[in-house]
Amino acid sequence: MSYFLDSELRALSAAQLKQEKQSTSSQLLHVQQQISDLAYGNYRIYADAGSTTEQCKQLLNVF
């Protein structure tokens, strides 16, 4: 895999390499945003679960 990628990159022109770098940077930003959204969503679910547990305890008077 690495050899294939190396030889593929060596065949590109400077302009193509620049475009590839920009594309990779854009993809990285997109992935970072997705990770951030996922982390926020997961935290929200965790917080909601904690609140639900507390509400159930109060309803059932279990301490």
C-alpha positions in Angstrom: 0.0 0.0 0.0 2.7 2.5 1.0 4.8 1.7 -2.1 1.7 2.2 -4.4 1.0 5.5 -2.7 4.6 6.7 -3.0 4.8 5.9 -6.7 1.5 7.5 -7.3 2.5 10.7 -5.6 5.8 10.8 -7.4 4.0 10.7 -10.7 2.0 13.9 -9.9 3.0 17.4 -11.0 3.6 20.2 -8.6 0.2 21.7 -9.3 -1.4 18.3 -8.8 0.4 17.9 -5.5 -0.7 21.3 -4.4 -4.3 20.4 -5.3 -4.0 17.1 -3.4 -2.7 18.9 -0.3 -5.6 21.3 -0.4 -8.1 18.4 -0.9 -6.5 16.5 2.0 -6.7 19.6 4.2 -10.3 20.1 3.4 -11.1 16.5 4.1 -9.3 16.7 7.4 -11.3 19.7 8.5 -14.5 17.9 7.5 -13.5 14.8 9.6 -12.5 17.0 12.6 -16.0 18.7 12.4 -17.7 15.3 12.3 -15.7 14.1 15.3 -16.6 17.3 17.2 -20.3 16.9 16.3 -20.2 13.2 17.4 -18.5 14.0 20.7 -21.1 16.7 21.4 -23.9 14.4 20.6 -22.5 11.6 22.7 -22.0 13.9 25.6 -25.6 15.1 25.3 -26.9 11.5 25.4 -24.7 10.8 28.5 -26.0 13.9 30.2 -29.6 13.0 29.3 -29.1 9.5 30.7 -27.8 10.9 34.0 -30.8 13.3 34.3 -33.2 10.4 33.5 -31.6 8.2 36.2 -32.0 11.0 38.8 -35.6 11.5 37.8 -36.3 7.8 38.1 -34.7 7.7 41.5 -36.8 10.6 42.7 -40.0 9.1 41.4 -39.3 5.7 43.0 -37.8 7.3 46.2 -34.7 5.1 45.9 -31.6 6.6 47.3 
